[in-house]
Amino acid sequence: MTTFVLIHGAWHGSWCWTRVRDLLASEGHRVFTPTLTGIGERSHLLSRDVSLDTHIADVVNLITWEDLREIVLVGHSYGGVVAGHVADRIPERIRSLVYLDAFVPENGKALFDYLPDNGQGFRELAAASGEGWKVPAPPASFFAVNAADTTWVDRKCTMHPLSTFEAPARISGACDGVPNIGYILAGDFDYHPFRQFYARAGERRWWKAELACGHDVMLDMPNELTALLLQRTAAESS
C-alpha cells in the first residue's frame, strides 16, 4: 500500500481528484486530497489573510496530524508551488515528489515570475472583479478541459487569493533530497508556462512523462494518470 497526497491547483479543490482518488483507492492505496484554505468547499474561509504560507501549512499539518510517511506527493499547477515547499519543509516524510503540469518553485521567485506577462492579466482580473485581492477563475476552456466536463468545472471553480501568486518562494533546497522526483506535462495545453519546467526536469535528471490532454490531467485522462503514478511507484519499489 502506498500513501498518496494529491494537491489541487488554483481555483480548484479536492473535487478535481475524485476520479484518480477512487482509482487509486480501488487498488488498495491510501489517498488524501486536501482542499486548500479559501478554495472549493472551503471557499467560505477566503480572506485577505489567506497566503501561500497558509496553503503550505494546510498540507504540512495534514501530513503531521495524520502521521503520514513514505508519501507520494503530487502537486498540480499552482499546487506544485505548495508541494515543493511541503517537500522542502518535511523531506523526511516524502518518498516521491511529482509535479503534474505544475510550477516548480525556486527560491526567491514568485509564480507570476514564470508567466509571459508577469501576472498582469490576473492582477487586472482581480482589480476588476475580485476587489483587488482575489482572482476569478478563468473559464474551463482556458484549461482546455474536455467538453463533457466544461460546465461542471465552470460551476466548481472558485476565487483564488492573489497574494499566493505574488509571494516569493522560500526554498532551502532540502526538497532536492527527495529520493524520487518526476514531472508530467499536459501536452495538449496551448497556454504553456509549464514547458520550461519540463525542460529543467530533464536537466535535473528527474523522470519525465507527457500525456496528450488539457491542463486538468486528472479530469481528461484519469485512467492514464493513475496508471502512470502506479507504474512509477512500482518502479521505485523494485
C-alpha positions as CSV (number, residue, x, y, z in Angstrom):
1,M,0.0,0.0,0.0
2,T,1.2,3.5,-0.9
3,T,0.1,6.8,0.6
4,F,-0.7,9.5,-1.9
5,V,-1.3,13.2,-1.1
6,L,-2.7,15.0,-4.1
7,I,-2.7,18.8,-4.1
8,H,-5.0,20.6,-6.5
9,G,-4.2,23.8,-8.4
10,A,-5.6,27.4,-8.2
11,W,-9.4,27.8,-8.3
12,H,-9.9,24.1,-7.9
13,G,-10.4,21.8,-4.9
14,S,-10.4,18.2,-3.8
15,W,-13.3,17.6,-6.2
16,C,-11.0,17.6,-9.2
17,W,-9.2,14.5,-7.8
18,T,-12.3,12.3,-7.3
19,R,-11.6,10.0,-10.3
20,V,-8.0,9.5,-9.6
21,R,-8.6,9.2,-5.9
22,D,-11.2,6.4,-6.5
23,L,-9.0,4.6,-8.9
24,L,-6.0,4.6,-6.5
25,A,-8.2,3.6,-3.6
26,S,-9.7,0.7,-5.6
27,E,-6.1,-0.6,-5.9
28,G,-5.7,-0.6,-2.1
29,H,-3.8,2.7,-1.7
30,R,-4.4,5.4,0.9
31,V,-5.2,8.7,-0.7
32,F,-5.6,12.2,0.7
33,T,-6.8,15.1,-1.4
34,P,-6.8,18.2,0.9
35,T,-8.6,21.4,-0.2
36,L,-6.5,24.5,0.4
37,T,-8.0,27.2,2.6
38,G,-10.4,29.6,0.9
39,I,-11.0,27.4,-2.2
40,G,-13.6,24.8,-3.2
41,E,-15.7,23.6,-0.3
42,R,-13.5,25.8,1.9
43,S,-14.3,29.0,-0.1
44,H,-16.2,30.4,2.9
45,L,-12.8,30.8,4.6
46,L,-11.4,33.0,1.8
47,S,-10.0,36.3,3.2
48,R,-7.1,38.7,2.7
49,D,-5.2,36.8,5.3
50,V,-5.0,33.6,3.3
51,S,-1.5,33.3,1.9
52,L,0.9,30.9,0.3
53,D,2.1,30.1,3.9
54,T,-1.5,29.2,4.8
55,H,-1.7,26.7,1.9
56,I,1.7,25.2,2.8
57,A,0.6,24.8,6.4
58,D,-2.7,23.1,5.2
59,V,-0.7,20.2,3.7
60,V,2.2,20.1,6.3
61,N,-0.4,19.9,9.1
62,L,-2.4,17.2,7.3
63,I,0.7,15.1,7.0
64,T,1.8,15.8,10.6
65,W,-1.5,15.2,12.3
66,E,-2.3,12.0,10.2
67,D,1.3,10.9,10.8
68,L,1.9,10.2,7.1
69,R,5.2,8.8,6.0
70,E,6.8,7.5,2.8
71,I,4.4,9.7,0.8
72,V,3.9,10.1,-2.9
73,L,3.2,13.9,-3.0
74,V,1.6,15.2,-6.2
75,G,1.1,18.9,-7.0
76,H,-0.9,20.1,-9.9
77,S,-0.4,23.6,-11.4
78,Y,-0.2,26.1,-8.6
79,G,-0.2,23.0,-6.3
80,G,3.3,22.4,-7.5
81,V,4.4,25.6,-5.6
82,V,2.7,24.2,-2.5
83,A,4.1,20.7,-2.9
84,G,7.7,22.0,-3.5
85,H,7.5,23.9,-0.2
86,V,6.0,21.0,1.7
87,A,8.8,18.7,0.4
88,D,11.3,21.4,1.5
89,R,9.9,21.6,5.0
90,I,9.4,17.9,5.7
91,P,11.6,16.0,3.1
92,E,11.9,13.0,5.5
93,R,8.2,12.3,5.1
94,I,8.3,12.3,1.3
95,R,9.2,9.3,-0.8
96,S,8.3,10.7,-4.2
97,L,7.5,14.2,-5.5
98,V,5.5,14.5,-8.7
99,Y,4.9,17.8,-10.5
100,L,1.8,17.5,-12.6
101,D,1.7,20.2,-15.3
102,A,2.9,22.4,-12.4
103,F,5.0,25.3,-11.4
104,V,8.3,24.3,-9.7
105,P,9.2,26.8,-7.0
106,E,12.7,28.3,-7.0
107,N,14.0,30.3,-4.0
108,G,13.1,34.0,-4.3
109,K,10.8,33.6,-7.3
110,A,7.0,34.0,-7.3
111,L,4.6,32.1,-9.5
112,F,3.9,35.3,-11.5
113,D,7.6,35.5,-12.4
114,Y,7.1,32.5,-14.7
115,L,4.2,33.9,-16.7
116,P,4.8,35.8,-20.0
117,D,3.1,38.9,-18.7
118,N,4.4,38.5,-15.2
119,G,0.8,38.1,-14.0
120,Q,-0.5,41.4,-15.2
121,G,-3.6,39.8,-16.7
122,F,-4.6,38.1,-13.5
123,R,-3.9,41.3,-11.5
124,E,-6.3,43.2,-13.8
125,L,-8.9,40.4,-13.3
126,A,-8.5,40.8,-9.5
127,A,-8.9,44.6,-9.8
128,A,-12.0,44.4,-12.0
129,S,-13.8,41.5,-10.4
130,G,-12.1,40.5,-7.2
131,E,-11.8,43.6,-5.0
132,G,-8.1,43.8,-5.9
133,W,-7.1,40.7,-3.8
134,K,-8.8,37.7,-5.2
135,V,-8.7,36.3,-8.8
136,P,-11.8,35.0,-10.6
137,A,-11.4,31.6,-12.2
138,P,-10.7,31.5,-15.9
139,P,-13.3,29.5,-17.9
140,A,-12.8,25.8,-18.2
141,S,-12.0,26.3,-21.9
142,F,-8.8,28.2,-20.8
143,F,-7.6,25.0,-19.2
144,A,-8.6,23.0,-22.4
145,V,-10.9,20.8,-20.3
146,N,-12.6,18.1,-22.2
147,A,-16.1,19.1,-23.5
148,A,-18.0,16.7,-21.2
149,D,-16.6,18.3,-18.1
150,T,-16.6,22.0,-19.1
151,T,-19.9,23.0,-17.4
152,W,-19.1,21.1,-14.3
153,V,-15.6,22.7,-13.9
154,D,-17.0,26.2,-14.5
155,R,-19.5,25.5,-11.7
156,K,-17.0,24.1,-9.3
157,C,-14.1,26.6,-9.6
158,T,-13.9,29.4,-7.1
159,M,-12.0,32.6,-6.4
160,H,-8.3,32.3,-5.5
161,P,-6.2,34.7,-3.3
162,L,-3.9,36.9,-5.5
163,S,-1.2,37.1,-2.8
164,T,-0.4,33.4,-3.3
165,F,0.7,34.1,-6.8
166,E,2.9,37.0,-5.8
167,A,4.7,35.5,-2.8
168,P,8.4,34.7,-3.4
169,A,9.3,31.1,-2.7
170,R,11.3,30.3,0.3
171,I,13.1,27.1,-0.6
172,S,16.2,25.8,1.2
173,G,17.0,23.1,-1.3
174,A,16.0,20.3,1.1
175,C,13.3,19.2,-1.4
176,D,16.0,18.2,-3.8
177,G,16.9,15.4,-1.5
178,V,13.6,13.6,-2.0
179,P,14.5,10.2,-3.4
180,N,12.3,10.2,-6.5
181,I,11.2,13.3,-8.4
182,G,9.2,13.5,-11.6
183,Y,7.4,15.8,-14.0
184,I,4.3,15.1,-16.0
185,L,3.4,17.5,-18.8
186,A,0.0,18.1,-20.4
187,G,0.9,18.0,-24.0
188,D,-2.3,19.5,-25.5
189,F,-2.4,22.6,-23.3
190,D,-1.6,25.6,-25.5
191,Y,-1.1,28.2,-22.8
192,H,2.0,26.6,-21.5
193,P,4.3,28.2,-19.0
194,F,5.0,24.7,-17.8
195,R,7.2,23.6,-20.7
196,Q,10.1,25.5,-19.1
197,F,9.8,23.2,-16.0
198,Y,9.6,20.1,-18.1
199,A,12.8,21.0,-19.8
200,R,14.5,21.7,-16.5
201,A,13.3,18.4,-15.2
202,G,15.5,16.7,-17.8
203,E,18.4,18.8,-16.8
204,R,17.9,17.8,-13.2
205,R,17.7,14.1,-14.2
206,W,14.1,13.8,-12.9
207,W,11.9,11.2,-14.7
208,K,9.6,12.8,-17.2
209,A,6.3,11.9,-18.9
210,E,3.8,13.6,-21.2
211,L,0.1,12.9,-21.6
212,A,-1.8,14.2,-24.6
213,C,-4.6,16.2,-22.9
214,G,-5.5,19.6,-21.5
215,H,-4.2,21.1,-18.3
216,D,-6.6,19.3,-15.9
217,V,-5.0,15.9,-16.5
218,M,-6.8,14.3,-13.6
219,L,-10.1,15.0,-15.4
220,D,-9.1,14.5,-19.0
221,M,-7.1,11.3,-18.5
222,P,-7.7,9.9,-15.0
223,N,-7.0,6.3,-16.0
224,E,-3.8,7.1,-17.8
225,L,-2.6,9.3,-15.0
226,T,-3.4,6.7,-12.3
227,A,-1.6,4.0,-14.3
228,L,1.5,6.3,-14.6
229,L,1.6,7.1,-10.9
230,L,1.3,3.4,-10.1
231,Q,3.9,2.5,-12.6
232,R,6.4,5.0,-11.1
233,T,5.5,3.8,-7.6
234,A,6.2,0.2,-8.6
235,A,9.5,1.2,-10.3
236,E,10.6,2.9,-7.1
237,S,9.9,-0.2,-5.0
238,S,11.7,-2.6,-7.3
